[in-house]
Amino acid sequence: MKRLTLSIAVLLGLALAVPAFGGGIDLSGPHFNLNIIGVSNPKTQLKLDGHTIFVSLTGKNNIWLTPGDFQVCDGNAFTQAYDCSGAAITGKTGAVFQLPCDTNLIGNGEGCTDAAGNPLSSTLNYTVWVRALGQPGGNATMKLCAEDPTNLGTQLCNTLNNVVSSSILTAHIKKTFTNVTSQLTLLHNVCFVDAAEGLICEDVSLFSEGLVNFVWVYDNNGLKLAQLRFYPQQ
């Protein structure tokens, strides 16, 4: 399988070296920044920049996921969702974020396929980290979900370690990053119908096993800024 190679242009789009943040965690080196900003008033613009998504300050928001190089396709979670080509995603409201299939937990691109079972060209071994900023008191939860194409409309979401809880997305006074690779790139122990095997229950990685409509469900309770970082691994 062809693994995504970060080009010079892509690397220039990643933030450069930064110091380590707490807990002995070394978060230095090239990475991609994603800021999720909670606002009281809905936004009207589609794509404000390639690193920012605006969500409601309270309630649930959808951040639809599509495979490819890291970039925000649609930074407005309040309106019709558009992919990176500018095409509307039929029947979907929310923001859209593009990211490679992550081989960090599954290894060697195993399971990195599209809905038809074809291998994805955009794969990368990376980890995902999050911290909360903004005024004290806000928190949010965030989880990965998808749908079985034989049962559209019913979301399959993580059942183990599935939520980035308020103890992780903490108030302003705690600025350390937490590793959420497992929560945001893997569906834990979900059950769905496989064309060849029938009903199966297993861990499913992002963009694999023929599932569709992958999405981060971001449930906000007053958090003004969640900062995510994606770090390519050797």
C-alpha positions as CSV (number, residue, x, y, z in Angstrom):
1,M,0.0,0.0,0.0
2,K,1.2,3.5,-0.8
3,R,1.8,5.4,2.4
4,L,1.3,9.2,2.4
5,T,4.6,11.0,2.2
6,L,4.6,14.5,3.7
7,S,5.8,16.9,1.0
8,I,7.7,20.1,1.7
9,A,4.5,22.0,1.1
10,V,2.6,19.9,3.6
11,L,5.3,20.3,6.2
12,L,5.2,24.0,5.7
13,G,1.5,23.8,6.6
14,L,2.4,22.0,9.8
15,A,3.5,24.0,12.9
16,L,7.2,23.8,13.5
17,A,9.1,22.8,16.6
18,V,7.4,23.5,19.9
19,P,8.4,22.8,23.5
20,A,7.1,19.8,25.5
21,F,3.9,20.3,27.5
22,G,3.7,18.7,30.9
23,G,3.8,15.1,32.1
24,G,7.1,14.4,30.4
25,I,5.4,14.2,27.1
26,D,7.6,15.4,24.2
27,L,5.4,17.2,21.7
28,S,8.2,18.9,19.8
29,G,8.5,18.5,16.1
30,P,6.3,19.1,13.0
31,H,2.6,18.7,13.5
32,F,-0.8,19.9,12.3
33,N,-2.8,22.2,14.5
34,L,-6.7,22.1,14.6
35,N,-8.6,24.6,16.7
36,I,-12.2,24.0,17.6
37,I,-13.8,27.3,18.7
38,G,-17.1,27.5,20.6
39,V,-19.2,30.5,19.7
40,S,-22.6,31.8,20.8
41,N,-23.6,33.2,17.4
42,P,-23.6,30.9,14.4
43,K,-21.1,31.6,11.7
44,T,-22.0,32.2,8.0
45,Q,-18.7,31.8,6.2
46,L,-17.8,28.3,4.9
47,K,-14.0,28.1,5.3
48,L,-12.4,30.7,7.5
49,D,-8.9,29.1,7.4
50,G,-7.4,25.6,7.1
51,H,-6.9,25.1,10.8
52,T,-10.1,26.3,12.5
53,I,-13.6,24.9,13.0
54,F,-16.4,26.9,14.7
55,V,-19.0,25.0,16.7
56,S,-21.9,25.9,19.0
57,L,-20.8,26.9,22.5
58,T,-23.5,24.6,23.8
59,G,-24.9,21.4,22.4
60,K,-23.9,18.8,19.9
61,N,-22.0,19.5,16.7
62,N,-20.9,17.2,13.8
63,I,-17.4,17.3,12.3
64,W,-17.6,15.1,9.3
65,L,-14.3,13.3,8.4
66,T,-12.9,12.5,4.9
67,P,-9.6,10.9,3.9
68,G,-6.7,12.9,2.5
69,D,-4.0,15.4,3.6
70,F,-4.7,17.3,6.8
71,Q,-7.0,20.3,6.2
72,V,-10.3,21.9,7.2
73,C,-12.6,21.7,4.2
74,D,-15.6,23.4,5.9
75,G,-15.0,25.3,9.1
76,N,-18.6,26.1,9.9
77,A,-20.5,23.5,11.9
78,F,-23.8,25.4,11.8
79,T,-24.7,25.0,8.1
80,Q,-24.7,22.6,5.1
81,A,-21.5,20.5,5.1
82,Y,-19.1,20.8,2.1
83,D,-16.1,18.6,1.3
84,C,-12.7,19.8,0.1
85,S,-13.8,19.9,-3.5
86,G,-16.6,22.3,-2.6
87,A,-19.3,19.7,-3.1
88,A,-22.2,19.6,-0.7
89,I,-22.4,16.4,1.4
90,T,-26.0,15.4,0.9
91,G,-28.1,15.5,4.0
92,K,-25.3,16.5,6.3
93,T,-25.0,19.6,8.5
94,G,-21.7,20.4,10.1
95,A,-18.0,21.1,9.6
96,V,-15.8,18.9,7.5
97,F,-12.2,17.9,8.3
98,Q,-9.8,15.9,6.0
99,L,-7.2,13.7,7.5
100,P,-5.2,10.6,6.5
101,C,-6.1,7.1,7.6
102,D,-4.1,6.5,10.8
103,T,-1.8,3.4,10.8
104,N,-0.7,4.2,14.4
105,L,-3.1,1.7,16.0
106,I,-3.7,-0.7,13.1
107,G,-0.2,-0.8,11.5
108,N,0.9,-1.1,7.9
109,G,-2.2,0.5,6.5
110,E,-4.3,-2.5,7.4
111,G,-8.0,-1.6,7.1
112,C,-7.3,1.7,5.3
113,T,-9.9,1.2,2.6
114,D,-12.8,3.2,1.2
115,A,-16.5,2.1,1.4
116,A,-15.9,-0.2,-1.7
117,G,-13.0,-1.9,-0.1
118,N,-10.3,-0.2,-2.2
119,P,-7.0,0.8,-0.5
120,L,-6.7,4.5,0.5
121,S,-3.6,6.3,-0.8
122,S,-3.6,8.8,2.1
123,T,-2.3,6.9,5.1
124,L,0.1,8.0,7.8
125,N,1.3,6.9,11.2
126,Y,0.3,9.7,13.6
127,T,-0.9,10.4,17.1
128,V,-3.6,12.9,18.2
129,W,-3.4,15.1,21.2
130,V,-5.8,17.6,22.8
131,R,-5.9,20.3,25.4
132,A,-8.6,22.8,26.5
133,L,-8.1,26.5,26.6
134,G,-10.4,29.5,27.2
135,Q,-12.2,30.6,30.3
136,P,-12.4,28.3,33.3
137,G,-15.5,26.1,33.7
138,G,-16.1,25.0,30.1
139,N,-15.9,21.4,29.0
140,A,-16.8,19.2,26.1
141,T,-16.9,15.6,25.0
142,M,-15.8,14.3,21.6
143,K,-16.2,10.8,20.1
144,L,-15.8,9.0,16.8
145,C,-18.9,7.5,15.2
146,A,-19.8,6.0,11.8
147,E,-22.7,4.2,10.1
148,D,-23.2,0.7,8.7
149,P,-24.3,1.2,5.0
150,T,-26.9,-1.5,5.6
151,N,-28.4,0.6,8.4
152,L,-28.0,4.2,7.5
153,G,-29.1,6.7,10.1
154,T,-28.0,4.6,13.0
155,Q,-24.6,5.7,14.4
156,L,-22.0,3.2,15.7
157,C,-19.9,5.0,18.3
158,N,-17.0,4.0,20.6
159,T,-18.0,1.7,23.4
160,L,-14.7,1.7,25.3
161,N,-12.7,4.8,26.2
162,N,-15.0,6.5,23.8
163,V,-15.3,10.0,25.2
164,V,-12.8,12.9,25.5
165,S,-14.3,13.8,28.8
166,S,-14.3,17.0,30.8
167,S,-11.5,15.6,32.9
168,I,-9.4,15.7,29.7
169,L,-10.8,18.8,28.1
170,T,-10.2,20.8,31.2
171,A,-10.5,24.4,32.2
172,H,-8.1,27.2,31.4
173,I,-5.8,26.5,34.4
174,K,-4.7,23.2,33.0
175,K,-3.0,23.4,29.6
176,T,-1.3,20.0,29.3
177,F,-2.0,17.8,26.2
178,T,-3.6,14.4,26.4
179,N,-3.2,11.6,23.9
180,V,-6.6,10.8,22.3
181,T,-5.4,8.8,19.3
182,S,-7.5,5.8,20.4
183,Q,-10.6,7.8,21.1
184,L,-10.6,9.7,17.8
185,T,-9.2,7.3,15.2
186,L,-10.7,3.9,16.4
187,L,-14.2,2.6,17.0
188,H,-14.0,0.2,19.9
189,N,-16.0,-3.1,19.8
190,V,-18.8,-2.0,17.4
191,C,-21.2,-4.4,15.9
192,F,-22.2,-4.3,12.2
193,V,-23.2,-6.5,9.3
194,D,-20.3,-7.6,7.0
195,A,-21.2,-8.7,3.5
196,A,-19.1,-11.9,3.8
197,E,-19.4,-12.7,7.5
198,G,-22.7,-11.4,8.6
199,L,-23.0,-9.7,12.0
200,I,-19.6,-9.1,13.6
201,C,-18.3,-7.1,16.6
202,E,-14.8,-5.8,16.5
203,D,-12.6,-2.7,16.7
204,V,-12.8,-0.7,13.5
205,S,-10.3,2.0,12.5
206,L,-11.1,5.3,10.9
207,F,-12.0,4.9,7.2
208,S,-12.1,1.1,7.3
209,E,-14.3,-2.0,7.1
210,G,-16.8,-0.5,4.6
211,L,-18.4,1.8,7.2
212,V,-19.5,5.2,6.0
213,N,-20.2,8.7,7.3
214,F,-17.3,8.9,9.8
215,V,-17.8,11.8,12.1
216,W,-16.6,13.4,15.4
217,V,-19.5,14.2,17.5
218,Y,-18.5,17.2,19.6
219,D,-20.8,17.9,22.5
220,N,-20.0,21.3,24.0
221,N,-20.8,22.7,27.4
222,G,-19.3,26.1,27.3
223,L,-15.7,25.3,26.1
224,K,-14.4,28.1,24.0
225,L,-11.3,26.5,22.6
226,A,-10.2,22.9,22.2
227,Q,-6.8,22.6,20.5
228,L,-5.9,19.3,18.7
229,R,-2.4,18.4,17.4
230,F,-1.6,15.6,14.9
231,Y,2.0,14.4,15.1
232,P,3.5,12.2,12.4
233,Q,5.5,9.3,13.9
234,Q,8.7,7.7,12.5
